[in-house]
Amino acid sequence: MTHDSPDDQWPASDPYIGEILITSDDLQARIGELGATITAEYEGRAPLLVCVLKGAAVFMADLSRVIDLPVEFDFMAVSSYGSSTRTSGVVRIVKDLDLDLDGRDVLLVEDIVDSGLTLSYLRKNLQARNPASLEVCALLVRESCDEDELDLRYVGFRIPDDFVLGYGLDVAEKYRNVPFIASYSGPPL
């Protein structure tokens, strides 16, 4: 496998980092495109970026720097996985927003859309807070998900249904700092 950047070789000795699915260069290029599109579509407005912690933090930091508009941040933490690689099917809010959404243009920033369960829950929860608009920007969407059904405004990449790590996504809280997206090739959790 060829690597676009020295970052994509980090750390070469980890046996649990599988095939690189999205290089760091490809991530940054696509995020730049998303930022330009968001800038154009939100012209004259100041969107509130709502980051779904912890996985979307790296993505939102990079995305916010390529949106050429005044933006605000807020953070929400939800759980449907725990320390497992499979969703429990139950979504719970671990940390709620600090800001009022009433009348705001809200852009929900997600790391990955798996089944759509968490996204559906978040969308209903946030819509009930009366935002002026509510759109979703997801870095990754599983190939098995129906993008149209999920009503995703901005999508970075479609990926296979493999469990992935890196660029904010973790395996039992590890690998968030890997600068690319790779498949997880370790033992089942």
Residue frames as qw, qx, qy, qz and C-alpha x, y, z in Angstrom:
[[0.000, 0.890, 0.456, 0.000, 0.00, 0.00, 0.00],
 [0.394, 0.364, -0.035, 0.843, 1.32, 3.45, -0.84],
 [0.282, -0.695, -0.469, 0.467, 1.00, 6.30, 1.60],
 [0.255, 0.841, 0.231, 0.416, 0.24, 9.90, 0.62],
 [0.144, -0.854, 0.237, -0.440, 1.82, 11.38, 3.71],
 [0.319, 0.303, -0.786, 0.435, 4.32, 10.44, 6.42],
 [0.480, -0.209, 0.426, -0.738, 1.37, 10.72, 8.84],
 [0.872, 0.075, -0.179, -0.450, -0.17, 7.67, 7.18],
 [0.674, 0.249, -0.668, 0.192, 2.68, 5.49, 8.43],
 [0.134, -0.390, 0.586, -0.697, 1.99, 6.23, 12.09],
 [0.316, -0.649, 0.691, 0.033, 2.54, 3.95, 14.02],
 [0.599, 0.375, -0.622, -0.336, 3.69, 1.28, 11.62],
 [0.199, 0.216, -0.928, 0.227, 4.23, -1.29, 14.35],
 [0.498, 0.000, 0.519, -0.695, 0.67, -1.41, 15.75],
 [0.048, 0.034, 0.961, 0.270, -0.85, -4.76, 14.75],
 [0.206, 0.549, 0.739, -0.332, -4.43, -3.58, 15.40],
 [0.277, 0.664, -0.085, -0.690, -4.34, -0.84, 12.78],
 [0.701, 0.281, 0.636, 0.158, -5.56, -2.53, 9.62],
 [0.449, 0.407, 0.470, 0.641, -5.95, -1.25, 6.09],
 [0.032, -0.374, -0.102, 0.921, -5.89, 2.52, 5.67],
 [0.321, 0.627, 0.707, 0.071, -9.27, 3.44, 4.21],
 [0.178, 0.942, 0.175, 0.226, -8.85, 7.23, 4.07],
 [0.643, 0.112, -0.200, 0.731, -5.44, 8.92, 4.17],
 [0.246, -0.631, -0.300, 0.671, -4.78, 12.09, 6.14],
 [0.080, -0.178, 0.368, 0.909, -4.31, 14.01, 2.88],
 [0.176, -0.372, -0.752, -0.515, -7.68, 12.79, 1.56],
 [0.283, -0.654, -0.625, 0.318, -9.33, 13.72, 4.87],
 [0.189, -0.529, -0.077, 0.824, -8.00, 17.27, 4.75],
 [0.004, -0.014, -0.564, -0.825, -8.91, 17.70, 1.07],
 [0.233, -0.507, -0.775, -0.298, -12.51, 16.56, 1.61],
 [0.292, -0.658, -0.487, 0.495, -12.89, 18.66, 4.77],
 [0.140, -0.299, 0.180, 0.926, -11.73, 21.67, 2.75],
 [0.143, -0.243, -0.688, -0.669, -14.47, 20.95, 0.20],
 [0.312, -0.619, -0.718, 0.066, -17.09, 20.58, 2.94],
 [0.279, -0.538, -0.254, 0.754, -15.96, 23.85, 4.52],
 [0.022, -0.096, 0.382, 0.919, -16.26, 25.71, 1.20],
 [0.249, -0.410, -0.755, -0.447, -19.76, 24.30, 0.61],
 [0.352, -0.638, -0.603, 0.326, -20.91, 25.16, 4.15],
 [0.215, -0.373, -0.026, 0.902, -19.44, 28.67, 3.82],
 [0.103, -0.092, -0.528, -0.838, -21.40, 29.24, 0.60],
 [0.354, -0.465, -0.753, -0.302, -24.66, 27.76, 1.87],
 [0.416, -0.676, -0.497, 0.352, -24.61, 29.61, 5.22],
 [0.326, 0.279, 0.068, 0.901, -23.53, 32.95, 3.75],
 [0.238, -0.517, -0.058, -0.820, -24.75, 35.82, 5.93],
 [0.794, -0.516, -0.146, -0.285, -25.43, 33.53, 8.89],
 [0.009, -0.595, 0.726, -0.344, -23.37, 32.38, 11.85],
 [0.821, -0.137, -0.500, -0.238, -23.97, 28.65, 12.30],
 [0.545, -0.570, 0.525, -0.319, -23.73, 26.94, 15.65],
 [0.599, 0.301, -0.739, -0.063, -21.62, 23.82, 15.24],
 [0.760, -0.426, 0.311, -0.379, -22.75, 21.10, 17.63],
 [0.339, 0.467, -0.816, 0.015, -20.05, 18.50, 18.09],
 [0.924, -0.270, -0.108, -0.249, -21.00, 14.99, 19.11],
 [0.124, -0.694, 0.685, -0.187, -18.26, 14.01, 21.56],
 [0.411, -0.703, 0.333, 0.475, -15.81, 12.47, 21.65],
 [0.703, 0.164, 0.567, 0.396, -15.40, 11.09, 18.16],
 [0.405, 0.788, 0.338, 0.317, -16.29, 14.21, 16.17],
 [0.340, -0.868, 0.009, 0.362, -13.98, 16.59, 18.08],
 [0.480, -0.295, 0.490, 0.665, -11.01, 16.21, 15.72],
 [0.302, 0.484, 0.655, 0.495, -13.26, 16.54, 12.65],
 [0.049, -0.924, -0.379, -0.020, -15.07, 19.60, 14.00],
 [0.406, -0.713, 0.152, 0.551, -11.81, 21.34, 14.90],
 [0.378, -0.095, 0.587, 0.709, -10.50, 20.94, 11.34],
 [0.166, 0.632, 0.673, 0.346, -13.88, 21.68, 9.74],
 [0.155, -0.905, -0.309, 0.250, -14.39, 24.88, 11.73],
 [0.368, -0.575, 0.282, 0.674, -11.05, 26.25, 10.53],
 [0.215, 0.039, 0.664, 0.715, -12.10, 25.96, 6.87],
 [0.038, 0.772, 0.626, 0.104, -15.55, 27.55, 7.30],
 [0.296, 0.143, 0.007, 0.944, -15.08, 31.20, 6.41],
 [0.369, -0.662, -0.332, -0.561, -17.89, 32.50, 8.61],
 [0.225, -0.426, 0.589, -0.648, -18.27, 33.37, 12.27],
 [0.709, -0.201, -0.645, -0.200, -19.22, 30.13, 14.01],
 [0.459, -0.543, 0.489, -0.506, -19.92, 29.10, 17.56],
 [0.446, 0.131, -0.885, 0.027, -19.31, 25.72, 19.14],
 [0.658, -0.381, 0.371, -0.532, -21.25, 23.61, 21.58],
 [0.246, 0.295, -0.923, 0.004, -20.73, 20.03, 22.62],
 [0.829, -0.170, 0.110, -0.522, -22.97, 17.07, 23.33],
 [0.054, 0.335, -0.940, 0.015, -21.97, 13.59, 24.42],
 [0.856, -0.022, 0.019, -0.517, -24.19, 10.60, 23.81],
 [0.186, -0.372, 0.909, -0.004, -23.59, 6.92, 24.28],
 [0.882, 0.143, -0.026, -0.447, -24.87, 3.90, 22.43],
 [0.736, 0.400, -0.539, 0.084, -21.69, 1.81, 22.43],
 [0.753, -0.628, 0.194, 0.031, -19.98, 1.89, 25.83],
 [0.231, -0.660, 0.654, 0.288, -16.63, 0.13, 25.29],
 [0.713, 0.187, 0.672, 0.070, -18.01, -2.34, 22.75],
 [0.089, -0.190, 0.577, 0.789, -17.69, -2.32, 18.97],
 [0.123, -0.435, -0.793, -0.407, -21.44, -2.97, 18.64],
 [0.274, -0.353, 0.050, -0.893, -24.20, -0.53, 19.50],
 [0.099, 0.120, 0.865, -0.477, -26.38, -1.35, 22.48],
 [0.082, -0.510, -0.731, -0.446, -29.44, 0.05, 20.70],
 [0.312, -0.834, -0.424, 0.167, -30.08, 2.48, 23.57],
 [0.366, 0.520, -0.045, 0.770, -29.02, 6.12, 23.21],
 [0.439, -0.780, -0.372, 0.247, -28.47, 8.26, 26.27],
 [0.200, 0.869, -0.120, 0.437, -27.25, 11.84, 26.70],
 [0.750, -0.235, -0.331, 0.522, -24.08, 11.92, 28.78],
 [0.244, -0.381, -0.094, 0.887, -23.41, 15.68, 28.38],
 [0.298, 0.786, 0.539, 0.040, -26.05, 18.10, 27.13],
 [0.373, 0.579, 0.146, 0.710, -25.60, 21.42, 25.33],
 [0.300, -0.383, -0.372, 0.791, -24.86, 24.64, 27.17],
 [0.077, 0.140, -0.192, -0.968, -26.38, 27.01, 24.59],
 [0.522, 0.473, 0.506, -0.498, -30.02, 27.67, 23.69],
 [0.357, 0.090, 0.738, 0.566, -30.83, 26.55, 20.13],
 [0.265, 0.752, 0.545, -0.259, -33.97, 28.68, 19.75],
 [0.351, 0.913, 0.050, -0.201, -33.79, 30.50, 16.41],
 [0.272, -0.671, 0.593, 0.352, -30.23, 29.34, 15.67],
 [0.773, 0.480, -0.359, -0.206, -28.86, 27.75, 12.51],
 [0.659, -0.487, 0.569, -0.076, -27.53, 24.48, 13.91],
 [0.676, 0.475, -0.548, -0.134, -25.08, 22.19, 12.15],
 [0.855, -0.393, 0.317, -0.119, -24.77, 18.85, 13.93],
 [0.359, 0.666, -0.652, -0.049, -21.23, 17.51, 13.37],
 [0.937, -0.195, 0.239, -0.166, -20.98, 13.71, 13.56],
 [0.229, -0.556, 0.755, 0.263, -17.96, 11.46, 13.20],
 [0.099, 0.072, -0.931, -0.343, -19.73, 8.39, 11.81],
 [0.709, 0.026, 0.107, -0.696, -23.27, 7.31, 11.01],
 [0.131, -0.159, 0.978, 0.015, -23.64, 3.59, 11.62],
 [0.090, 0.416, 0.904, 0.031, -27.25, 2.49, 11.96],
 [0.101, -0.476, -0.296, -0.822, -28.74, 5.98, 12.13],
 [0.515, -0.596, -0.610, 0.085, -30.17, 5.26, 15.60],
 [0.419, -0.445, -0.243, 0.753, -28.07, 7.89, 17.41],
 [0.092, 0.055, 0.302, 0.947, -28.57, 10.43, 14.63],
 [0.310, -0.525, -0.629, -0.481, -32.34, 9.96, 14.66],
 [0.505, -0.625, -0.501, 0.323, -32.43, 10.42, 18.42],
 [0.356, -0.317, -0.046, 0.878, -30.24, 13.54, 18.26],
 [0.004, -0.259, -0.461, -0.848, -32.22, 15.08, 15.42],
 [0.395, -0.645, -0.599, -0.264, -35.53, 14.70, 17.32],
 [0.531, -0.565, -0.358, 0.519, -33.96, 15.98, 20.53],
 [0.294, -0.211, 0.102, 0.927, -32.42, 19.06, 18.89],
 [0.077, -0.395, -0.562, -0.723, -35.42, 19.83, 16.66],
 [0.405, -0.693, -0.597, 0.022, -37.57, 20.03, 19.82],
 [0.427, -0.512, -0.179, 0.724, -35.37, 22.96, 20.92],
 [0.300, 0.882, 0.331, -0.152, -36.74, 25.13, 18.08],
 [0.416, -0.350, 0.364, 0.756, -33.68, 25.90, 15.94],
 [0.413, 0.635, -0.116, -0.643, -34.14, 28.05, 12.82],
 [0.780, 0.419, -0.415, -0.210, -32.51, 25.23, 10.87],
 [0.667, -0.451, 0.592, -0.041, -30.91, 21.89, 11.68],
 [0.761, 0.521, -0.365, -0.125, -28.57, 20.11, 9.26],
 [0.865, -0.381, 0.304, 0.122, -26.11, 17.26, 9.68],
 [0.416, 0.744, -0.523, -0.022, -22.48, 17.06, 8.61],
 [0.915, -0.287, 0.282, -0.008, -21.13, 13.51, 8.96],
 [0.063, -0.679, 0.670, 0.293, -17.52, 12.68, 8.23],
 [0.055, 0.169, -0.962, -0.209, -18.25, 8.98, 7.61],
 [0.759, 0.076, 0.151, -0.628, -21.36, 7.07, 6.59],
 [0.497, -0.130, 0.856, 0.057, -21.51, 3.29, 6.42],
 [0.176, 0.109, -0.719, -0.663, -22.26, 1.83, 2.98],
 [0.124, -0.356, -0.926, -0.013, -25.20, -0.05, 4.50],
 [0.057, 0.556, 0.447, -0.699, -26.92, 3.22, 5.49],
 [0.307, 0.667, 0.556, 0.391, -29.42, 4.93, 3.21],
 [0.289, -0.072, -0.074, 0.952, -28.11, 8.51, 2.95],
 [0.223, -0.364, -0.381, -0.820, -31.41, 9.84, 1.58],
 [0.594, -0.549, -0.574, -0.128, -33.44, 8.24, 4.36],
 [0.580, -0.410, -0.358, 0.606, -31.09, 9.73, 6.97],
 [0.110, 0.954, 0.216, 0.175, -31.40, 13.22, 5.41],
 [0.641, -0.446, 0.089, 0.618, -27.68, 14.00, 5.60],
 [0.282, 0.944, 0.036, -0.171, -26.85, 17.43, 4.16],
 [0.233, 0.806, -0.544, 0.017, -23.06, 17.06, 4.17],
 [0.970, -0.172, 0.166, 0.042, -21.14, 13.78, 3.94],
 [0.159, -0.753, 0.583, 0.260, -17.40, 13.31, 3.89],
 [0.229, 0.348, -0.875, -0.247, -16.96, 9.67, 2.89],
 [0.917, -0.094, -0.036, -0.387, -18.89, 6.43, 2.54],
 [0.017, -0.530, 0.840, -0.113, -17.04, 3.51, 4.11],
 [0.573, -0.059, -0.801, -0.163, -17.47, -0.27, 4.36],
 [0.696, -0.585, -0.167, -0.382, -19.28, -1.72, 7.36],
 [0.722, 0.038, -0.499, 0.478, -15.97, -2.65, 9.04],
 [0.471, -0.833, -0.179, 0.228, -15.18, -1.22, 12.47],
 [0.533, 0.622, -0.071, 0.570, -12.84, 1.74, 11.95],
 [0.562, -0.657, -0.178, 0.469, -10.45, 3.81, 14.01],
 [0.485, 0.000, 0.152, 0.861, -8.48, 7.02, 13.80],
 [0.015, 0.325, 0.217, 0.920, -9.14, 10.72, 13.29],
 [0.415, -0.274, 0.244, -0.833, -11.21, 10.89, 16.47],
 [0.884, -0.123, -0.248, -0.376, -12.74, 7.41, 16.27],
 [0.226, -0.572, 0.728, -0.301, -11.63, 5.06, 19.00],
 [0.774, -0.100, -0.620, -0.081, -11.41, 1.48, 20.09],
 [0.691, -0.556, -0.391, 0.247, -11.93, 1.47, 23.87],
 [0.195, -0.961, -0.007, 0.196, -10.70, 5.12, 23.99],
 [0.527, -0.412, 0.476, 0.571, -7.49, 4.38, 22.04],
 [0.483, 0.229, 0.609, 0.586, -6.47, 5.43, 18.50],
 [0.162, 0.896, 0.369, -0.187, -8.29, 8.79, 18.44],
 [0.125, -0.837, 0.272, 0.458, -5.00, 10.51, 17.58],
 [0.578, 0.062, 0.662, 0.473, -4.25, 8.35, 14.51],
 [0.110, 0.508, -0.108, -0.847, -4.25, 10.92, 11.64],
 [0.351, 0.125, -0.684, -0.627, -6.07, 8.68, 9.12],
 [0.806, -0.056, 0.233, -0.542, -9.06, 6.32, 9.04],
 [0.255, 0.334, -0.900, -0.116, -8.18, 2.62, 9.13],
 [0.814, -0.250, -0.409, -0.327, -9.96, -0.63, 9.74],
 [0.486, -0.576, 0.564, -0.338, -9.56, -2.22, 13.17],
 [0.750, 0.249, -0.600, -0.127, -7.85, -5.60, 12.95],
 [0.080, -0.378, 0.774, -0.501, -7.59, -6.46, 16.65],
 [0.107, -0.208, -0.964, 0.128, -9.50, -8.97, 18.72],
 [0.303, -0.622, -0.523, -0.499, -13.27, -8.54, 19.13],
 [0.022, -0.260, 0.477, -0.839, -14.23, -6.34, 22.06]]
